[in-house]
Structure formats: structure tokens, C-alpha cells
Amino acid sequence: MTTLAGKTVFISGASRGIGLAIALRAARDGANIAIAAKTTTPHPKLPGTIHTAAEQVRQAGGQALALECDIRFEQQIEAAVARTVEVFGGVDVCVNNASAISLTPTLQTDAKRYDLMHQINGRGTFMVSRACIPHLRRALNPHVLMLSPPLQLVPAWFAPYPAYALSKYSMSIYAMAMAEEFRGDGIAFNTLWPRTIIATAAVRNLLGGDAAIGRSRTPQIVADAAHVILTSNSREFTGRHCIDEEVLLAAGVTDFEGYRSVPGSAALAPDLFVAAKPPAA
């Protein structure tokens, strides 16, 4: 399978950034995209709403369903998935992209920030997956993809922001566990993480503004890697922790220059939770 044409893709946090890029890549195949996110009105620092994302999906060639959904709340998740099934007839792919981030050490991480990250990243991922699984069981080539890091337990990577690190790694542990739990159903569970930082609002706001953007790649590299994963055989490609660059290299991509946010800029910066080796151009 090389296309998502006619497939229904449920994406949490798809109003902007990586989630939107994945939605638009699937839309170019002619997929149905359920955009499940909180933002319904413009935010001064965070561009994009579920409605602007839906319009972009339609312009890209897909069908779109804008769903106001805060994945901290089970009823909202269940309602969003039910509406997706009502409109599109099922769910073929679930992408757990929604995430909260606070790059703070232990003493600077209060209970409110801790709870937000774990409610969205860990619990939210679990509950969204749980809501989609009954429908994925009836799908042809069903996939669940977590936007979370490989399970490499390096203490130095956890030490600067342990609460955030644990919340993201919990997503990866769910993928590992569910890949085995639902192997007999043919539902693939995998994770995907960038080799370098990605030019998103979070990177601009938290990792150094324009300087960080200059050392980043665009969300398109993650979207293209996600497309490779989501069109693979779900019974064969499951239980894997993937890096975007490695997925594309295996798919035959050798030139990564076009993914740079700023062509010819400074050396690319590795993302969190990956080895700091020099990435390809």
C-alpha cells in the first residue's frame, strides 16, 4: 500500500505544526481527516485553529472534519471518535500528536504543569488510542502512531526536565505494549520522533526563537516519514520506535536539504532524546 486515499485518519492536535503537516500529507492522497484539537479561535502566539486546518485539508485534496476536543476529557474523546465514525464510516489510522511541554527541572515544575503534561501526553494518548481501537479492528491495514521518542533510557536526557521526559516516554511505552497486545488484530502501533528540532511554535517559543528555527527542519520531514509508516503493512511494521530521517533513508530518500527551515543555515540541532550526531543535510 502506497496511499492513504479513502482512509480516515484521526489526528489529535492537528490544528498546527507537525499534526497539521501529517494531515496535509494524508489529504494530498485524498484521505478523510478528523482534526481533533482544542483551538477554535485564533491565538495571539499560536497560529491555526481546527477550522483553518480543516480548510487547508480540503484545499490539499482531502475531506475534513473539525472537532473541538480536549483529550484530557474522556467524554470529549469518545464524542469526537463517534462523530468521525458517523461522518466517515470508521477509523483507519489514529495519530497521537497532541502534546504539552514544560522544559523545567524538578523544583520548577509545579503540580499544574506536571498534571497537564501527564494528562495530555500519557493519559490522553492512552484514551484516544482506546477509543479508536474498536474501529481500527474493523479497518484494513490499521495503524496507530505516537509522536514520541525511542525508548532509550539515558539519564542525562531525563535530568533537565524529568516530568516532561517521563510523560513523553509513557507514550512510547504504550505503543510498545499495545503493539503486542493487539498484534493478533493486525493493528500496528509505532512511534515517530524527529532527528533534529522541527520548526514549530513550540520550538520558537521555548528553544531559542529565530536562532532555533535556523537550526531546524520543517514539519514536512515528519509528515513524509509518517506517511511511509502509515502506508506500510500493519501486520509487519509494528512495535517500532522510528526516527524520521532513518525512515526516509530506508525509503530511498538521500537528499534532506529541502527539509531545512532556512536553506544553507547553521548546523542542524538534534532534537531532545536523540544522540547528538551530525544529521544529514
C-alpha positions as CSV (number, residue, x, y, z in Angstrom):
1,M,0.0,0.0,0.0
2,T,1.4,3.4,-1.0
3,T,-1.5,5.7,-0.5
4,L,-4.0,6.8,2.2
5,A,-6.7,7.5,-0.4
6,G,-10.1,7.0,1.1
7,K,-8.7,6.2,4.5
8,T,-10.0,8.0,7.6
9,V,-7.2,9.5,9.8
10,F,-8.0,10.7,13.3
11,I,-5.3,13.1,14.5
12,S,-5.1,14.8,17.9
13,G,-3.6,18.2,18.0
14,A,-3.8,18.7,14.2
15,S,-4.6,22.4,14.1
16,R,-0.9,23.4,13.6
17,G,2.7,22.2,13.4
18,I,3.5,18.5,12.9
19,G,0.0,17.3,13.4
20,L,-1.2,19.7,10.6
21,A,1.7,18.6,8.3
22,I,0.7,15.0,8.8
23,A,-2.9,15.8,8.0
24,L,-2.0,17.7,4.8
25,R,0.3,14.9,3.6
26,A,-2.6,12.4,4.0
27,A,-5.0,14.9,2.4
28,R,-2.9,15.0,-0.7
29,D,-3.7,11.3,-1.1
30,G,-7.4,12.0,-0.8
31,A,-7.8,10.9,2.9
32,N,-10.5,11.9,5.3
33,I,-9.0,13.8,8.2
34,A,-10.6,14.2,11.6
35,I,-8.9,17.2,13.2
36,A,-9.3,16.8,17.0
37,A,-7.9,19.8,18.8
38,K,-8.8,22.5,21.4
39,T,-8.2,25.6,19.4
40,T,-11.4,27.0,17.9
41,T,-10.5,30.7,17.9
42,P,-7.2,32.4,16.8
43,H,-4.5,32.6,19.5
44,P,-2.0,35.5,19.5
45,K,1.1,33.3,19.8
46,L,-0.1,30.0,18.2
47,P,-1.3,30.2,14.6
48,G,-4.1,27.9,13.4
49,T,-7.5,26.6,14.6
50,I,-9.4,23.4,13.9
51,H,-11.3,25.4,11.3
52,T,-8.3,26.9,9.4
53,A,-6.7,23.4,9.5
54,A,-9.9,21.9,8.0
55,E,-9.9,24.4,5.2
56,Q,-6.2,23.6,4.4
57,V,-7.0,19.9,4.3
58,R,-9.8,20.5,1.8
59,Q,-7.6,22.7,-0.3
60,A,-5.0,19.9,-0.3
61,G,-7.5,17.4,-1.7
62,G,-8.9,15.7,1.4
63,Q,-12.1,15.6,3.3
64,A,-12.1,17.3,6.7
65,L,-14.0,17.2,10.0
66,A,-13.1,19.9,12.6
67,L,-13.7,18.5,16.1
68,E,-13.3,20.6,19.2
69,C,-11.7,18.1,21.6
70,D,-9.6,18.4,24.7
71,I,-8.1,15.0,25.2
72,R,-7.9,15.4,28.9
73,F,-11.6,14.6,29.0
74,E,-12.8,11.1,28.1
75,Q,-16.3,12.2,27.0
76,Q,-14.9,14.6,24.5
77,I,-12.6,11.9,23.1
78,E,-15.5,9.5,22.8
79,A,-17.7,12.1,21.2
80,A,-15.0,13.1,18.7
81,V,-14.4,9.5,17.6
82,A,-18.1,8.7,17.4
83,R,-18.6,11.8,15.2
84,T,-15.7,10.7,13.0
85,V,-17.3,7.2,12.5
86,E,-20.7,8.8,11.9
87,V,-19.4,11.1,9.1
88,F,-16.7,8.9,7.5
89,G,-17.8,5.4,8.4
90,G,-14.9,4.3,10.5
91,V,-11.3,5.0,11.6
92,D,-8.3,3.5,9.7
93,V,-5.5,5.5,11.3
94,C,-5.0,7.2,14.7
95,V,-2.2,9.7,15.2
96,N,-1.5,10.7,18.7
97,N,0.2,14.1,18.2
98,A,-1.3,16.3,20.9
99,S,1.3,17.1,23.5
100,A,2.0,19.5,26.3
101,I,5.6,20.6,27.1
102,S,7.3,22.3,30.0
103,L,11.1,22.1,29.9
104,T,11.5,22.7,33.6
105,P,13.6,20.9,36.2
106,T,12.0,19.2,39.2
107,L,11.9,22.2,41.6
108,Q,10.5,24.5,38.9
109,T,7.7,22.1,37.8
110,D,4.6,22.7,39.8
111,A,1.7,20.4,40.1
112,K,-0.4,22.2,37.5
113,R,2.3,21.8,34.8
114,Y,3.0,18.3,35.8
115,D,-0.6,17.3,35.7
116,L,-1.1,19.0,32.3
117,M,1.7,17.1,30.7
118,H,0.7,13.7,32.0
119,Q,-3.0,14.3,31.3
120,I,-2.3,15.1,27.7
121,N,0.8,13.2,26.8
122,G,0.4,9.9,28.6
123,R,-3.3,9.7,29.7
124,G,-4.6,11.4,26.6
125,T,-2.6,9.2,24.3
126,F,-3.9,6.1,26.1
127,M,-7.6,7.3,26.0
128,V,-7.5,8.4,22.3
129,S,-6.0,5.0,21.3
130,R,-8.5,3.2,23.5
131,A,-11.4,5.0,21.8
132,C,-10.2,4.3,18.3
133,I,-9.2,0.6,18.8
134,P,-12.7,-0.9,18.4
135,H,-13.0,0.8,15.0
136,L,-9.4,0.0,14.0
137,R,-10.2,-3.7,14.5
138,R,-12.6,-3.4,11.6
139,A,-10.2,-1.5,9.3
140,L,-8.0,-2.7,6.5
141,N,-4.3,-2.0,7.4
142,P,-5.0,-0.1,10.7
143,H,-2.2,2.0,12.3
144,V,-1.7,3.9,15.5
145,L,1.2,6.3,15.6
146,M,2.6,8.1,18.6
147,L,4.7,11.2,18.2
148,S,7.1,10.2,21.0
149,P,10.8,9.3,21.4
150,P,12.6,5.9,21.1
151,L,12.9,4.1,24.4
152,Q,16.5,4.8,25.2
153,L,16.9,5.3,28.9
154,V,19.7,7.8,29.1
155,P,19.8,9.5,32.5
156,A,21.4,12.7,31.1
157,W,18.4,13.1,28.7
158,F,15.9,12.9,31.6
159,A,17.7,15.1,34.1
160,P,17.0,18.6,32.8
161,Y,13.2,18.1,32.6
162,P,12.2,14.7,34.2
163,A,8.4,15.4,34.3
164,Y,8.2,16.1,30.6
165,A,10.6,13.3,29.7
166,L,8.5,10.7,31.6
167,S,5.3,12.0,30.0
168,K,6.7,11.5,26.5
169,Y,8.3,8.2,27.3
170,S,5.0,6.9,28.6
171,M,3.6,7.4,25.1
172,S,6.3,5.2,23.7
173,I,5.7,2.5,26.4
174,Y,2.0,2.5,25.4
175,A,3.0,2.0,21.8
176,M,5.3,-0.9,22.7
177,A,2.7,-2.6,24.9
178,M,-0.2,-2.1,22.6
179,A,1.7,-3.4,19.6
180,E,2.0,-6.7,21.4
181,E,-1.5,-6.6,22.9
182,F,-3.2,-6.0,19.6
183,R,-0.8,-7.9,17.3
184,G,-3.4,-10.6,16.7
185,D,-5.8,-7.9,15.5
186,G,-3.3,-6.6,12.9
187,I,-3.3,-3.1,14.4
188,A,0.2,-1.5,14.1
189,F,1.5,0.7,17.0
190,N,4.6,2.6,16.3
191,T,6.4,5.8,17.5
192,L,8.0,8.6,15.4
193,W,10.4,11.2,16.6
194,P,12.5,13.8,14.7
195,R,16.3,13.5,14.4
196,T,16.5,17.4,14.6
197,I,14.4,20.0,16.1
198,I,11.4,21.0,14.0
199,A,10.3,24.5,13.1
200,T,7.1,24.7,15.2
201,A,5.7,27.4,17.5
202,A,6.9,25.4,20.5
203,V,10.5,25.4,19.2
204,R,10.3,29.1,18.5
205,N,8.8,29.9,21.9
206,L,10.8,27.5,24.1
207,L,14.1,26.7,22.4
208,G,15.5,30.0,21.2
209,G,13.3,31.9,18.8
210,D,14.6,32.6,15.3
211,A,18.1,31.1,16.1
212,A,16.5,27.8,16.9
213,I,14.3,27.9,13.7
214,G,17.5,28.4,11.7
215,R,18.9,25.1,13.1
216,S,15.7,23.2,12.4
217,R,13.9,21.2,9.7
218,T,10.3,21.8,8.6
219,P,7.4,19.6,9.8
220,Q,7.2,18.2,6.4
221,I,10.0,15.7,7.1
222,V,8.0,14.2,10.0
223,A,4.9,14.2,7.8
224,D,6.7,12.3,5.0
225,A,8.1,9.8,7.4
226,A,4.7,9.3,9.0
227,H,3.2,8.7,5.5
228,V,5.8,5.9,4.9
229,I,4.9,4.3,8.3
230,L,1.1,4.6,7.8
231,T,1.1,3.1,4.4
232,S,3.2,0.1,5.5
233,N,1.8,-3.4,6.2
234,S,0.3,-3.1,9.7
235,R,1.0,-6.8,10.4
236,E,4.6,-6.4,9.6
237,F,5.6,-2.9,10.6
238,T,4.6,-2.7,14.3
239,G,6.3,-2.2,17.7
240,R,9.0,0.0,16.2
241,H,10.5,3.3,17.5
242,C,11.2,5.3,14.4
243,I,13.3,8.4,13.7
244,D,12.1,10.5,10.7
245,E,15.4,10.7,8.9
246,E,16.0,6.9,9.3
247,V,12.5,6.1,7.9
248,L,13.1,8.2,4.9
249,L,16.6,6.9,4.3
250,A,15.2,3.3,4.3
251,A,12.5,4.5,1.8
252,G,15.2,5.7,-0.6
253,V,15.4,9.4,0.3
254,T,19.0,10.7,0.1
255,D,18.7,14.5,-0.1
256,F,17.4,16.2,3.0
257,E,18.4,19.7,2.1
258,G,14.9,20.6,1.1
259,Y,13.6,19.9,4.6
260,R,15.8,22.7,6.1
261,S,13.7,25.6,7.5
262,V,16.4,28.0,6.4
263,P,18.4,26.8,3.4
264,G,22.1,26.9,3.9
265,S,21.8,28.0,7.5
266,A,23.8,26.8,10.6
267,A,24.3,23.2,11.6
268,L,21.1,21.4,12.5
269,A,20.4,20.9,16.2
270,P,19.4,17.4,17.4
271,D,16.0,17.0,19.0
272,L,15.5,16.0,22.6
273,F,16.1,12.4,23.5
274,V,18.3,11.5,20.5
275,A,22.0,11.1,20.2
276,A,23.8,14.3,19.2
277,K,25.3,13.0,16.0
278,P,25.5,15.3,13.0
279,P,22.4,14.7,10.9
280,A,22.4,14.6,7.1
281,A,21.9,17.8,5.2
